[in-house]
Structure formats: structure tokens, C-alpha cells
Amino acid sequence: MAQAQDNPHTDQQSWSFAGVFGTYDQNQLRRGFQVYREVCSSCHGLEFIAFRNLSEPGGPRFSEDQVRALAAEFTIADETATDGRREGVPADRWPNPFPSEQIARDSNSGAFPPDLSLMAKARGIHMDFPWWIFTYFTAYQEAGADYIYNLLTRYTEAPEGVDVPVGQYYNDYFAGHLIAMAPPLSDGIVSYADESTPQTMEQYARDVSAFLQWTADPHMVDRKATGFKVILFLIVLSILMYLVKRRIWRDVH
């Protein structure tokens, strides 16, 4: 019973980037970026993502003008600039919302909001034997996105008898169940340009989880395409080597 409590059931989602031939949904990445910017960026940074990455193939594919305008909205610390500050440019990395770790902790009741750029690679889900064996055949790589989605959607009231300290919240998916982050999402908190897309907590969670999967693995599409080409090359090479072997040893019985 204790093991089952420590490893809660994961509600696995259907992702466009799943499987060998999966790719990112550009529209979903754009929506996920909007959720991150309007909700998550006030506490969490994207240390390994530059503004220009948002215009690269395989990602949200914002135009260069959009990226340039986005970067210009931020002020970047630069010792070589006048007064040590300057307007952001596409080559700059996404600025951290807090100037130091101590200020971040002071602003969040002692908790330090982690950087999210690699979060989808740093987290995974638990699978009992023998189910995890099948992941090798299905090319399952969405564990980080599934973890983030479940974390964002599993805030609940604490069970009877569980004392939740001030400044913490009960999440039945988080390890230990007590988390310093308040429930960040709720229905209608972000307004999508496409009104046909549901503006619900679950949709926001899926979109931002997909976006964070991209920030953690922005070159996934190119990597899959390269791998497919390599497999085809090896198959053709194997056939040619077999034919060469048959020709060389044709007179030997």
C-alpha cells in the first residue's frame, strides 16, 4: 500500500510527438508558449532557451519580426551597455524572473522555483513490470510531458487527517504530496486566439507540457528524421554486402 501511494497512477496523454514518426504540433507549441509566458514565467525561467529558438524549424516557428519584437520587450543585464542594461535581442536567452536565488526564495515562502527548460527530461513516470518493457517497442519518450501534465492537473483537497502547512498545497501526484507551488491553472485563465480550442485547465496543461517537451528536446524532429535515414542506409548496405558475399563465394560449396 505504501508503494502504491508513492507511485500514483499516471494518466498518459496522446501526444503528436509520440512514436518514431511523431512531430511537434506547431499550434500547440504556440499555445503552450502563451500559457508559459502568461502564467509560468512569473516564477520559472527558461535558462537554455534563447528568443531566436522560437523561430527555428520544428518549434513554434514564430516569425523573425515576432521574435525580435518579443525580445525587445525585455531589459537584459549587460556590463558593456550604458547603465549596465539594454534592450533584448533574439540572441539573448530568456531572462530569469528573479535576479538571485535568495530573492526567488524570499518571494516564494522559502521555495526555489526550478528552471523549466529541461524539466521534461529531468522528470519521468513510474511503470510496473512488465509494462515498462513495452516502451522499448513503442519508442515511448513522453514521460516528462506526462509527468508535467499530471502534476498540473492533480491538485486536490487533502485527505482527512493530513495536515497541510501554511504556504503548501496538496497534490496527489507530487512525491510526498505537499508542494509549495499553488495551483497555477484554472479554466479561462488564458485567452487563446482560436476560440475553438477549449480554454480549460486540462487543455492548458497539455499545451504547456508539450511546449516544455520542446524546450527540453528542440531538435527531436531532426533527430528522428536522421535516424530514419540511417536505418534505411543500413538496410540497403546490408543487402549490398549480402550480394557481394554471394558473388565472391559463388564457386565455393
C-alpha positions as CSV (number, residue, x, y, z in Angstrom):
1,M,0.0,0.0,0.0
2,A,2.9,2.4,0.8
3,Q,4.5,1.6,-2.6
4,A,1.2,2.3,-4.4
5,Q,0.9,5.6,-2.6
6,D,4.5,6.6,-3.6
7,N,3.9,5.7,-7.2
8,P,0.4,7.1,-8.2
9,H,-1.2,6.1,-11.4
10,T,-0.2,8.3,-14.4
11,D,-2.8,9.5,-16.8
12,Q,-0.9,9.1,-20.1
13,Q,-1.9,11.6,-22.8
14,S,-1.9,11.2,-26.6
15,W,0.9,13.5,-27.9
16,S,1.6,14.5,-31.5
17,F,5.3,13.9,-30.9
18,A,4.8,10.3,-29.7
19,G,6.4,7.4,-31.6
20,V,9.1,7.0,-34.2
21,F,7.4,9.4,-36.7
22,G,5.9,11.8,-34.2
23,T,6.4,15.6,-34.7
24,Y,5.5,18.7,-32.7
25,D,2.2,20.4,-33.3
26,Q,3.2,24.0,-34.1
27,N,-0.1,25.4,-33.0
28,Q,0.1,23.5,-29.7
29,L,3.6,24.8,-29.1
30,R,2.4,28.4,-29.7
31,R,-0.4,27.9,-27.2
32,G,1.9,26.3,-24.7
33,F,4.3,29.2,-25.0
34,Q,1.4,31.6,-24.3
35,V,0.5,29.6,-21.2
36,Y,4.1,29.7,-20.1
37,R,4.5,33.4,-20.7
38,E,1.2,34.4,-19.1
39,V,1.3,32.0,-16.1
40,C,4.6,30.3,-15.5
41,S,7.2,32.9,-16.4
42,S,6.5,35.0,-13.3
43,C,8.3,32.4,-11.3
44,H,10.1,29.9,-13.6
45,G,12.8,30.7,-16.1
46,L,14.0,29.0,-19.4
47,E,17.7,29.2,-18.9
48,F,18.7,27.2,-22.0
49,I,16.2,28.8,-24.5
50,A,17.1,31.9,-26.5
51,F,14.5,34.1,-28.1
52,R,15.7,33.1,-31.6
53,N,15.0,29.4,-30.8
54,L,11.3,30.2,-31.0
55,S,11.6,30.8,-34.8
56,E,13.6,27.6,-35.6
57,P,12.2,24.8,-37.6
58,G,10.4,22.1,-35.6
59,G,9.4,24.6,-32.9
60,P,6.7,27.2,-32.5
61,R,8.1,28.9,-35.7
62,F,7.3,32.5,-34.8
63,S,8.5,34.9,-37.5
64,E,11.8,36.7,-37.1
65,D,9.9,40.0,-36.6
66,Q,7.8,38.5,-33.9
67,V,10.8,37.2,-32.1
68,R,12.6,40.5,-32.4
69,A,9.6,42.3,-31.0
70,L,9.3,39.8,-28.2
71,A,13.0,40.2,-27.2
72,A,12.7,43.9,-27.3
73,E,10.1,43.8,-24.5
74,F,12.7,42.7,-22.0
75,T,15.6,44.5,-20.5
76,I,18.8,42.5,-20.3
77,A,21.7,43.0,-17.8
78,D,24.8,43.7,-19.8
79,E,28.0,45.1,-18.2
80,T,29.1,46.6,-21.6
81,A,25.9,48.6,-22.1
82,T,25.2,52.0,-20.8
83,D,24.0,51.8,-17.2
84,G,24.5,48.1,-17.4
85,R,21.1,47.4,-19.1
86,R,20.0,47.2,-22.7
87,E,17.1,46.1,-24.8
88,G,16.8,42.4,-25.5
89,V,17.8,40.9,-28.9
90,P,16.9,37.5,-30.4
91,A,20.3,36.0,-29.4
92,D,19.6,36.6,-25.7
93,R,18.4,33.8,-23.5
94,W,15.1,34.0,-21.8
95,P,15.7,36.2,-18.6
96,N,15.2,34.7,-15.2
97,P,12.3,36.3,-13.3
98,F,14.4,36.7,-10.2
99,P,17.9,38.4,-10.0
100,S,19.2,35.8,-7.5
101,E,18.2,32.6,-5.8
102,Q,17.7,34.2,-2.4
103,I,15.3,36.8,-3.8
104,A,13.4,33.9,-5.5
105,R,13.2,32.1,-2.2
106,D,12.1,35.2,-0.3
107,S,9.3,35.7,-2.9
108,N,8.1,32.1,-2.6
109,S,8.0,31.3,1.1
110,G,11.5,29.8,1.0
111,A,10.9,27.5,-2.0
112,F,13.1,27.9,-5.1
113,P,11.1,27.7,-8.4
114,P,13.1,25.4,-10.7
115,D,14.1,26.3,-14.2
116,L,11.7,24.7,-16.7
117,S,13.8,24.5,-19.9
118,L,14.9,20.9,-19.2
119,M,12.1,19.8,-16.9
120,A,10.6,17.3,-19.4
121,K,14.0,15.5,-19.5
122,A,14.5,15.7,-15.7
123,R,11.2,14.0,-14.8
124,G,9.7,10.7,-15.7
125,I,6.8,8.4,-14.6
126,H,6.7,5.0,-12.8
127,M,5.7,1.9,-14.6
128,D,5.3,-1.5,-13.0
129,F,6.9,-4.6,-14.5
130,P,6.4,-5.8,-17.2
131,W,4.7,-2.7,-18.7
132,W,7.9,-0.6,-18.9
133,I,9.4,-3.3,-21.3
134,F,6.9,-2.3,-24.0
135,T,8.2,1.3,-24.1
136,Y,11.3,-0.1,-26.0
137,F,9.0,-1.2,-28.8
138,T,6.7,1.9,-28.8
139,A,9.6,4.4,-28.6
140,Y,7.9,5.9,-25.6
141,Q,9.6,9.2,-24.8
142,E,6.8,11.3,-23.5
143,A,7.3,10.5,-19.8
144,G,8.3,14.1,-19.0
145,A,5.3,15.6,-20.7
146,D,3.0,13.1,-19.0
147,Y,4.6,13.9,-15.6
148,I,4.1,17.7,-16.0
149,Y,0.5,17.2,-17.2
150,N,-0.4,15.1,-14.2
151,L,1.4,17.4,-11.8
152,L,-0.6,20.4,-13.1
153,T,-4.0,18.7,-13.0
154,R,-3.8,16.7,-9.8
155,Y,-4.3,19.4,-7.1
156,T,-7.0,18.1,-4.7
157,E,-8.2,18.7,-1.2
158,A,-6.1,17.0,1.4
159,P,-7.5,13.7,2.7
160,E,-8.9,13.7,6.2
161,G,-6.2,13.7,8.8
162,V,-3.5,15.2,6.6
163,D,-2.2,18.5,7.8
164,V,-1.1,20.9,5.1
165,P,1.3,23.6,6.4
166,V,0.8,27.2,5.5
167,G,2.3,28.0,2.1
168,Q,2.0,24.5,0.8
169,Y,-0.7,22.7,-1.2
170,Y,-1.8,19.1,-1.6
171,N,-1.1,17.4,-4.9
172,D,-1.8,13.6,-5.1
173,Y,0.7,13.1,-7.9
174,F,3.7,15.0,-6.4
175,A,6.2,12.9,-4.4
176,G,5.3,13.5,-0.8
177,H,2.0,15.2,-1.9
178,L,2.9,18.6,-0.4
179,I,4.1,21.2,-2.9
180,A,5.0,24.8,-2.4
181,M,3.6,25.8,-5.8
182,A,0.0,27.0,-5.7
183,P,-2.4,25.5,-8.4
184,P,-1.2,27.6,-11.4
185,L,-4.0,26.7,-13.8
186,S,-7.7,27.2,-13.9
187,D,-10.4,27.3,-16.5
188,G,-10.4,30.6,-18.6
189,I,-7.1,31.9,-17.1
190,V,-5.6,32.2,-20.6
191,S,-7.4,33.5,-23.7
192,Y,-6.5,31.7,-26.9
193,A,-6.8,33.5,-30.2
194,D,-8.5,30.4,-31.6
195,E,-11.8,30.3,-29.8
196,S,-12.5,26.8,-31.0
197,T,-9.7,25.5,-28.7
198,P,-11.0,24.6,-25.2
199,Q,-9.9,27.1,-22.6
200,T,-9.8,24.6,-19.8
201,M,-7.2,23.7,-17.2
202,E,-6.7,20.3,-18.9
203,Q,-6.1,21.9,-22.3
204,Y,-3.7,24.5,-20.8
205,A,-1.8,21.7,-19.0
206,R,-1.5,19.7,-22.2
207,D,-0.3,22.7,-24.2
208,V,2.3,23.9,-21.8
209,S,3.5,20.3,-21.2
210,A,4.1,19.9,-25.0
211,F,5.9,23.3,-25.0
212,L,8.2,22.2,-22.2
213,Q,8.9,18.9,-24.1
214,W,10.1,21.0,-27.0
215,T,12.3,23.2,-24.8
216,A,13.9,20.1,-23.4
217,D,14.3,18.4,-26.8
218,P,14.1,21.1,-29.5
219,H,15.8,19.1,-32.2
220,M,13.7,15.9,-31.8
221,V,12.1,16.1,-35.3
222,D,15.5,16.4,-37.0
223,R,16.9,13.6,-34.8
224,K,14.1,11.3,-35.8
225,A,14.5,12.1,-39.5
226,T,18.2,11.4,-39.3
227,G,17.6,8.2,-37.5
228,F,15.1,7.0,-40.2
229,K,17.6,7.8,-42.9
230,V,20.4,5.9,-41.1
231,I,18.1,2.8,-40.7
232,L,17.3,2.9,-44.4
233,F,21.0,3.2,-45.3
234,L,21.9,0.3,-43.0
235,I,19.2,-1.9,-44.7
236,V,20.5,-1.1,-48.2
237,L,24.1,-1.6,-47.1
238,S,23.2,-5.0,-45.6
239,I,21.6,-6.1,-48.8
240,L,24.6,-5.0,-50.9
241,M,27.0,-6.7,-48.5
242,Y,25.0,-9.9,-48.8
243,L,25.0,-9.8,-52.6
244,V,28.8,-9.1,-52.6
245,K,29.3,-12.1,-50.3
246,R,27.3,-14.3,-52.6
247,R,29.3,-13.2,-55.6
248,I,32.7,-13.7,-54.0
249,W,31.9,-17.1,-52.7
250,R,29.7,-18.4,-55.5
251,D,32.2,-21.1,-56.6
252,V,32.7,-22.4,-53.1
253,H,30.3,-25.1,-52.0
